[in-house]
């Protein structure tokens, strides 16, 4: 989200710089010959040439970094990412040059298109591959730390289990205790009944007395 916000802010600044009308007395003719404007800049001397060429390179250079940030992918083909980013930068620069045809004081310059695109490509090459490689290393390090903690926890649990020995489930223990209590109650009742039914001694007999005739 932050990358998208930064990209929109940058494009807004680019639009203000490149599409703002200029109040000038005269303008140069449109340059449709590749490298003609660059040769003219070089003829002005190193300081002025460096300033003008540097402006062309830096204008859209942040796009070469912000577009991959907005994409958000880390594991992606280097050439595919470079091609997509440079193509997007070239189309953006072309759109700016076409829009300048209707802005007072602005003219089309094909060398600006070339410099803008080159700036996008250079920024991408200098920043994005190294940044993605670093993010991949950090992700792998975090994954290894998580796996290491998980393995250590499993070893500690196993060690504690071995020290305690096998434990019976609580349900089975409760059932065993209930069965033992029931057996004890049954035994006690049986002993009570047996004591009650035991004869209290031999039944006394009365001798029969006869009457003499």
Backbone bond lengths (Angstrom), bond angles and torsions (degrees), N, CA, C in turn:
res aa  C-N    CA-C-N  psi(-1)  N-CA   C-N-CA  omega(-1)  CA-C   N-CA-C  phi
1 X - - - 1.453 - - 1.523 111.01 -
2 X 1.345 116.13 -41.55 1.460 120.04 179.34 1.526 110.73 -63.31
3 X 1.345 117.05 -38.52 1.463 119.90 178.60 1.520 111.86 -62.76
4 X 1.327 116.85 -39.95 1.471 120.33 178.94 1.525 110.79 -64.98
5 X 1.325 116.58 -41.59 1.465 119.96 179.15 1.529 110.48 -62.81
6 X 1.327 116.32 -44.90 1.465 119.67 179.17 1.529 111.18 -63.67
7 X 1.330 116.98 -38.55 1.458 119.98 178.89 1.527 110.95 -63.78
8 X 1.314 117.47 -43.69 1.468 120.66 179.32 1.521 111.18 -64.72
9 X 1.329 117.41 -39.63 1.465 120.05 177.64 1.520 110.43 -63.50
10 X 1.323 116.56 -43.76 1.469 119.98 -179.95 1.524 111.53 -63.02
11 X 1.327 116.69 -44.44 1.464 119.05 -179.75 1.524 111.34 -65.41
12 X 1.321 116.71 -33.14 1.466 119.31 176.33 1.530 110.72 -64.39
13 X 1.318 116.85 -42.23 1.462 120.29 177.59 1.527 111.40 -65.56
14 X 1.323 116.48 -39.57 1.475 119.98 178.04 1.521 110.24 -62.88
15 X 1.323 116.23 -43.82 1.462 118.82 178.41 1.521 112.37 -62.12
16 X 1.336 116.73 -39.03 1.466 119.22 179.26 1.523 111.39 -67.57
17 X 1.326 117.53 -37.07 1.468 120.94 -178.30 1.516 111.32 -73.81
18 X 1.311 117.88 -41.57 1.464 120.50 -170.82 1.519 114.00 -93.42
19 X 1.316 117.83 -23.85 1.470 119.90 -175.93 1.531 112.69 -111.08
20 X 1.290 116.95 12.15 1.457 119.83 177.62 1.522 109.45 -80.21
21 X 1.319 119.45 129.84 1.481 120.33 179.52 1.522 111.34 -62.41
22 X 1.329 115.19 143.20 1.458 121.72 179.37 1.524 109.40 -112.42
23 X 1.310 114.96 133.44 1.465 121.01 178.31 1.526 108.45 -94.62
24 X 1.325 115.77 88.34 1.474 121.62 -177.30 1.524 109.18 -125.73
25 X 1.335 114.68 158.07 1.459 120.65 -179.42 1.525 111.57 -75.96
26 X 1.320 116.34 -34.37 1.457 119.96 -179.28 1.520 109.16 -153.62
27 X 1.317 116.55 159.99 1.471 122.73 179.50 1.517 108.55 -131.97
28 X 1.326 114.00 156.62 1.458 119.36 175.72 1.529 110.37 -71.27
29 X 1.282 115.59 159.70 1.464 120.74 176.41 1.528 109.73 -71.25
30 X 1.304 115.46 155.60 1.462 119.86 178.85 1.523 110.29 -61.53
31 X 1.310 116.04 138.37 1.458 121.87 179.68 1.526 109.18 -103.41
32 X 1.321 115.93 108.73 1.462 121.43 179.00 1.521 111.83 -110.90
33 X 1.324 117.94 9.73 1.465 122.27 179.49 1.525 108.73 -104.80
34 X 1.325 117.59 118.18 1.469 119.32 -178.69 1.527 111.86 -58.87
35 X 1.321 115.64 136.84 1.467 126.63 175.93 1.531 113.65 70.97
36 X 1.308 118.13 0.89 1.461 118.68 177.55 1.530 110.37 -69.05
37 X 1.307 117.09 -42.95 1.461 120.69 178.36 1.518 111.86 -66.76
38 X 1.332 117.55 -36.01 1.465 120.65 178.32 1.518 110.45 -65.88
39 X 1.321 117.97 -41.41 1.468 120.84 177.43 1.524 110.48 -64.29
40 X 1.323 115.98 -37.04 1.473 118.52 177.54 1.527 110.97 -66.64
41 X 1.308 116.74 -37.54 1.470 119.71 177.25 1.523 111.19 -66.05
42 X 1.314 117.71 -40.70 1.459 120.87 179.59 1.526 111.66 -65.05
43 X 1.312 115.89 -29.72 1.470 119.20 179.41 1.530 112.04 -71.11
44 X 1.319 118.27 -15.37 1.466 121.94 179.91 1.519 112.91 -82.09
45 X 1.311 118.26 -4.58 1.456 121.35 -178.90 1.510 111.95 107.29
46 X 1.334 116.79 156.98 1.466 120.34 -176.37 1.527 114.67 -56.97
47 X 1.343 120.73 -47.68 1.471 118.29 -177.57 1.530 113.36 -60.61
48 X 1.339 116.34 -48.36 1.460 119.32 -179.30 1.525 111.77 -67.66
49 X 1.331 116.68 -37.71 1.466 119.69 178.09 1.529 110.81 -64.56
50 X 1.339 116.05 -42.73 1.459 119.44 179.16 1.528 111.07 -62.88
51 X 1.330 117.12 -38.88 1.461 119.84 -179.45 1.520 111.29 -65.98
52 X 1.337 116.88 -47.91 1.465 119.98 -176.61 1.529 111.86 -68.92
53 X 1.319 116.53 -44.24 1.472 119.30 179.77 1.533 109.99 -67.64
54 X 1.338 116.20 -38.67 1.462 119.28 177.75 1.519 112.34 -62.65
55 X 1.323 117.04 -39.43 1.464 119.79 176.86 1.522 111.57 -61.13
56 X 1.337 115.65 -41.49 1.462 118.56 179.09 1.519 112.80 -65.71
57 X 1.360 116.44 -36.69 1.461 119.64 -179.92 1.520 112.60 -73.34
58 X 1.323 116.62 -37.04 1.463 120.43 -173.94 1.520 113.97 -84.38
59 X 1.321 117.73 -15.60 1.462 119.69 -173.61 1.519 112.31 -56.39
60 X 1.317 117.98 -49.54 1.467 122.18 -178.00 1.525 112.84 -111.85
61 X 1.332 117.87 10.65 1.472 120.37 -178.58 1.524 112.91 -57.15
62 X 1.334 120.41 -41.52 1.483 118.65 178.49 1.520 114.20 -58.07
63 X 1.337 117.51 -24.67 1.467 119.85 178.65 1.523 110.26 -62.26
64 X 1.329 117.30 -33.97 1.456 120.42 179.51 1.516 113.58 -63.57
65 X 1.334 117.60 -20.82 1.461 121.81 177.98 1.531 111.38 -102.39
66 X 1.317 116.65 -39.94 1.465 120.17 -174.03 1.521 112.63 -71.55
67 X 1.325 117.83 -34.06 1.466 118.90 178.32 1.537 112.28 -61.98
68 X 1.354 120.22 -47.38 1.470 118.67 174.50 1.521 113.27 -62.78
69 X 1.337 117.16 -32.17 1.464 119.12 177.32 1.529 110.47 -64.76
70 X 1.328 116.21 -42.66 1.463 119.94 177.57 1.525 110.51 -64.31
71 X 1.328 117.21 -37.43 1.465 120.78 178.21 1.523 110.75 -61.77
72 X 1.328 116.85 -41.64 1.461 121.45 172.68 1.507 116.42 81.29
73 X 1.318 119.15 -4.63 1.461 120.09 -178.48 1.525 110.66 -84.10
74 X 1.348 115.07 143.08 1.464 120.65 178.94 1.524 111.04 -101.74
75 X 1.327 116.02 -47.66 1.462 120.73 179.16 1.522 108.80 -88.81
76 X 1.311 116.65 94.31 1.461 121.94 -178.29 1.523 108.35 -145.27
77 X 1.309 116.40 151.77 1.454 121.48 -179.99 1.529 110.78 -62.80
78 X 1.317 115.76 134.25 1.461 120.65 -179.40 1.524 111.29 -61.32
79 X 1.319 116.50 -48.40 1.460 119.86 -176.47 1.518 111.62 -69.65
80 X 1.323 116.91 -36.62 1.467 119.06 177.85 1.523 110.80 -64.56
81 X 1.314 116.71 -43.69 1.463 120.22 179.18 1.531 110.85 -64.17
82 X 1.324 116.92 -44.38 1.466 120.13 179.76 1.525 111.06 -62.93
83 X 1.322 116.72 -43.03 1.465 120.03 -179.18 1.520 111.42 -63.42
84 X 1.334 116.73 -45.80 1.469 119.61 179.75 1.523 111.56 -62.20
85 X 1.320 116.43 -43.78 1.467 119.88 -176.72 1.514 111.38 -67.80
86 X 1.314 117.75 -45.07 1.465 120.81 -179.30 1.525 110.56 -66.17
87 X 1.314 117.20 -39.70 1.467 120.21 177.68 1.522 110.95 -61.89
88 X 1.345 116.18 -44.47 1.468 119.61 178.37 1.522 110.90 -62.63
89 X 1.331 117.31 -41.55 1.462 119.95 177.99 1.517 112.70 -64.05
90 X 1.342 116.73 -41.11 1.464 120.23 179.16 1.533 110.87 -64.67
91 X 1.315 117.41 -42.91 1.472 120.11 178.76 1.526 111.46 -64.94
92 X 1.324 116.21 -38.12 1.469 119.50 177.96 1.528 110.82 -64.79
93 X 1.327 116.64 -44.46 1.461 119.90 178.27 1.527 111.35 -64.29
94 X 1.327 116.74 -39.03 1.466 120.07 177.93 1.529 110.75 -63.41
95 X 1.333 116.18 -40.31 1.462 118.95 177.54 1.520 112.01 -62.57
96 X 1.329 116.55 -38.45 1.468 119.85 178.23 1.527 110.53 -65.18
97 X 1.318 116.34 -44.73 1.470 119.70 -179.06 1.526 110.81 -63.70
98 X 1.324 117.68 -39.32 1.457 119.21 178.56 1.527 111.40 -68.04
99 X 1.337 116.47 -36.77 1.468 118.96 179.14 1.525 111.30 -68.65
100 X 1.320 118.28 -28.31 1.465 121.15 -179.26 1.532 112.73 -68.23
101 X 1.316 117.49 -14.49 1.468 119.30 179.88 1.522 112.50 -67.86
102 X 1.323 117.13 -20.07 1.465 120.56 -178.94 1.528 111.85 -110.57
103 X 1.333 117.51 7.12 1.461 121.41 -179.58 1.523 108.36 -100.68
104 X 1.312 118.14 127.01 1.477 120.61 179.40 1.531 111.25 -60.27
105 X 1.313 114.78 133.65 1.458 120.81 177.85 1.517 114.35 84.78
106 X 1.309 118.97 1.41 1.466 122.52 -179.38 1.526 109.76 -115.21
107 X 1.329 115.22 146.43 1.466 120.25 178.82 1.533 108.35 -134.89
108 X 1.299 114.75 159.21 1.457 121.00 178.42 1.517 109.75 -78.07
109 X 1.353 115.64 135.08 1.466 121.02 178.25 1.517 107.61 -136.48
110 X 1.329 116.69 112.51 1.451 120.27 -177.91 1.518 111.38 -66.46
111 X 1.343 117.31 -27.24 1.465 119.43 177.98 1.524 111.42 -68.70
112 X 1.320 117.71 -29.58 1.458 119.67 174.49 1.522 110.74 -63.53
113 X 1.327 116.33 -39.16 1.465 120.24 176.54 1.524 110.59 -61.71
114 X 1.340 117.03 -43.99 1.461 120.31 -179.82 1.524 111.44 -65.50
115 X 1.326 117.13 -44.11 1.461 120.07 -178.51 1.529 111.46 -67.91
116 X 1.313 117.28 -41.33 1.466 119.93 177.73 1.519 111.42 -59.79
117 X 1.323 116.78 -45.53 1.471 120.81 -179.83 1.516 111.30 -65.15
118 X 1.352 115.90 -41.14 1.470 119.20 178.03 1.521 110.97 -63.51
119 X 1.324 117.50 -37.55 1.460 120.13 177.50 1.520 112.76 -63.75
120 X 1.327 117.12 -39.79 1.463 120.85 176.87 1.521 110.53 -62.61
121 X 1.335 116.75 -44.66 1.465 120.69 -179.18 1.529 111.45 -64.73
122 X 1.340 117.61 -43.51 1.464 120.15 -179.71 1.526 111.81 -63.99
123 X 1.318 116.77 -43.86 1.466 119.78 179.42 1.525 110.81 -61.99
124 X 1.319 116.07 -41.09 1.466 119.62 178.92 1.524 110.62 -63.51
125 X 1.319 117.31 -45.71 1.459 120.82 -177.46 1.526 112.01 -65.98
126 X 1.319 117.60 -35.90 1.460 120.63 -175.43 1.523 113.24 -79.55
127 X 1.327 117.99 -26.14 1.468 120.09 -170.84 1.528 112.77 -114.77
128 X 1.312 117.89 -48.38 1.466 120.94 -166.45 1.531 113.32 -67.06
129 X 1.347 121.27 -49.93 1.474 118.28 -179.06 1.524 113.11 -58.94
130 X 1.337 116.88 -44.00 1.473 119.26 179.32 1.522 111.26 -65.23
131 X 1.328 117.18 -40.77 1.465 119.66 178.62 1.512 112.54 -63.57
132 X 1.327 117.43 -42.95 1.467 119.90 179.36 1.513 111.14 -66.37
133 X 1.344 117.27 -38.58 1.466 119.34 178.39 1.523 110.87 -62.98
134 X 1.306 117.04 -40.91 1.473 120.13 178.58 1.526 111.23 -64.81
135 X 1.335 117.33 -42.23 1.462 120.69 178.70 1.524 110.82 -64.17
136 X 1.338 117.44 -37.91 1.469 119.52 177.99 1.522 110.85 -65.22
137 X 1.341 117.32 -41.21 1.467 119.81 178.00 1.528 111.26 -62.77
138 X 1.324 116.79 -42.79 1.461 119.77 179.17 1.523 111.29 -64.48
139 X 1.336 117.20 -39.10 1.463 119.33 178.40 1.518 111.14 -65.32
140 X 1.338 117.69 -41.53 1.456 120.23 178.42 1.528 110.95 -65.19
141 X 1.341 116.87 -38.22 1.460 119.67 178.82 1.527 110.76 -64.51
142 X 1.335 117.25 -41.97 1.466 119.69 177.64 1.519 110.82 -63.82
143 X 1.316 117.07 -40.06 1.471 119.95 179.59 1.518 110.79 -64.67
144 X 1.339 117.26 -41.14 1.459 120.11 179.26 1.524 110.98 -65.70
145 X 1.345 116.65 -38.30 1.466 118.65 178.00 1.516 111.02 -64.54
146 X 1.350 117.03 -41.92 1.459 119.22 177.99 1.519 111.57 -63.20
147 X 1.337 117.16 -44.02 1.462 120.27 179.16 1.517 110.77 -64.33
148 X 1.341 117.36 -38.04 1.460 120.38 178.53 1.517 111.80 -64.39
149 X 1.328 117.36 -43.07 1.459 119.92 177.35 1.523 111.36 -64.66
150 X 1.339 116.53 -39.98 1.458 119.26 179.02 1.522 112.17 -63.84
151 X 1.346 117.20 -43.04 1.454 120.14 178.00 1.516 112.49 -64.95
152 X 1.342 116.99 -38.64 1.458 120.04 178.12 1.521 111.30 -65.45
153 X 1.335 117.16 -40.64 1.465 120.05 177.52 1.520 111.29 -63.20
154 X 1.340 116.12 -41.01 1.470 118.54 179.20 1.529 111.04 -64.55
155 X 1.342 116.99 -39.53 1.469 119.76 178.22 1.528 111.22 -65.44
156 X 1.328 116.93 -40.71 1.463 119.69 178.79 1.522 111.08 -65.06
157 X 1.327 117.55 -41.60 1.470 120.11 177.72 1.523 111.55 -62.44
158 X 1.337 115.54 -41.85 1.459 119.28 178.70 1.522 110.90 -63.95
159 X 1.337 116.96 -41.18 1.461 121.00 179.95 1.524 110.96 -63.55
160 X 1.337 117.49 -42.73 1.453 120.75 178.44 1.528 110.93 -65.14
161 X 1.328 116.94 -38.44 1.463 120.17 179.12 1.519 111.21 -64.53
162 X 1.340 116.47 -41.26 1.464 120.15 179.63 1.524 110.80 -65.48
163 X 1.332 116.61 -39.11 1.463 119.66 -179.77 1.528 111.41 -67.65
164 X 1.317 118.06 -40.35 1.459 120.62 -179.29 1.519 112.25 -75.07
165 X 1.294 117.08 -29.56 1.445 120.66 -174.88 1.509 110.09 86.45
166 X 1.315 116.46 171.44 1.472 119.31 -179.44 1.515 110.94 -66.30
167 X 1.272 116.80 139.43 1.462 123.34 179.74 1.514 109.46 -114.18
168 X 1.323 114.36 142.13 1.466 118.57 178.36 1.502 109.42 -82.95
169 X 1.275 117.15 148.04 1.458 119.37 177.03 1.517 110.88 -61.95
170 X 1.325 116.37 149.32 1.455 121.17 -178.82 1.522 111.64 -62.50
171 X 1.318 116.60 -39.12 1.469 120.01 -178.61 1.512 111.02 -62.61
172 X 1.342 115.83 -43.62 1.463 119.12 179.37 1.515 110.49 -64.15
173 X 1.344 116.97 -39.70 1.465 119.98 178.86 1.500 111.31 -62.79
174 X 1.327 117.32 -43.04 1.453 120.58 179.67 1.530 111.44 -63.82
175 X 1.336 115.95 -41.02 1.456 119.36 178.68 1.527 111.04 -63.22
176 X 1.346 115.08 -40.38 1.466 118.04 -179.44 1.521 110.90 -65.46
177 X 1.333 116.30 -42.32 1.463 119.97 178.97 1.530 110.41 -62.27
178 X 1.354 117.50 -43.39 1.463 121.04 178.81 1.507 112.18 -62.19
179 X 1.342 116.33 -42.61 1.466 119.33 179.46 1.518 111.30 -64.09
180 X 1.357 116.03 -40.25 1.471 119.38 -179.92 1.524 110.89 -64.93
181 X 1.346 116.30 -41.37 1.464 119.96 178.91 1.528 110.82 -64.57
182 X 1.332 116.91 -41.47 1.462 120.68 178.84 1.518 111.33 -62.78
183 X 1.369 115.02 -40.30 1.462 118.87 179.42 1.516 111.03 -64.77
184 X 1.334 115.83 -41.61 1.462 118.87 178.54 1.536 111.14 -62.34
185 X 1.360 116.99 -41.71 1.467 119.85 179.45 1.513 112.19 -63.59
186 X 1.317 116.17 -41.37 1.468 120.42 179.43 1.513 111.17 -63.61
187 X 1.334 115.14 -40.98 1.476 119.69 179.91 1.512 110.97 -64.34
188 X 1.329 115.33 -42.48 1.468 119.31 -179.64 1.527 110.64 -63.66
189 X 1.331 118.40 -42.71 1.457 120.91 178.86 1.519 111.50 -63.12
190 X 1.336 116.37 -40.27 1.457 120.16 179.78 1.524 110.78 -63.27
191 X 1.344 116.73 -41.35 1.464 119.83 179.79 1.530 110.22 -65.47
192 X 1.335 117.12 -38.56 1.468 120.22 179.17 1.520 111.18 -63.24
193 X 1.335 117.44 -45.86 1.461 121.97 178.98 1.513 110.90 -61.66
194 X 1.338 116.38 -39.75 1.463 119.95 -179.22 1.508 110.74 -65.16
195 X 1.333 117.45 -39.58 1.466 120.02 178.94 1.537 110.82 -65.96
196 X 1.329 116.27 -38.49 1.450 119.90 -179.30 1.529 112.03 -66.55
197 X 1.326 118.36 -34.77 1.464 121.70 -176.63 1.514 113.19 -87.38
198 X 1.331 119.23 -5.90 1.476 121.06 -178.35 1.533 109.14 -71.13
199 X 1.382 122.27 128.63 1.493 124.05 -179.79 1.514 110.89 -61.06
200 X 1.316 117.24 141.97 1.465 124.05 -177.05 1.538 112.59 -84.81
201 X 1.287 120.20 11.39 1.476 124.15 179.68 1.527 111.19 134.19
202 X 1.318 117.28 174.38 1.467 120.53 -178.32 1.517 110.92 -73.59
203 X 1.318 116.79 143.61 1.470 121.99 179.60 1.511 109.32 -73.47
204 X 1.318 118.47 124.44 1.502 119.12 -178.70 1.535 111.07 -67.48
205 X 1.280 115.24 144.37 1.496 120.87 178.48 1.542 109.00 -110.28
206 X 1.332 114.82 143.40 1.483 121.59 -179.91 1.541 107.57 -99.76
207 X 1.252 116.61 121.30 1.512 117.17 179.46 1.511 110.80 -65.09
208 X 1.345 114.41 139.05 1.463 120.64 179.89 1.552 108.63 -79.32
209 X 1.338 116.30 126.91 1.494 120.72 -179.49 1.537 108.05 -102.46
210 X 1.227 113.03 122.69 1.489 116.61 179.00 1.525 112.84 -92.27
211 X 1.334 117.39 160.17 1.484 123.85 178.53 1.518 106.70 -108.01
212 X 1.332 114.80 127.63 1.491 118.29 -179.47 1.504 109.46 -70.46
213 X 1.307 118.00 143.95 1.491 121.74 175.39 1.512 110.76 -71.77
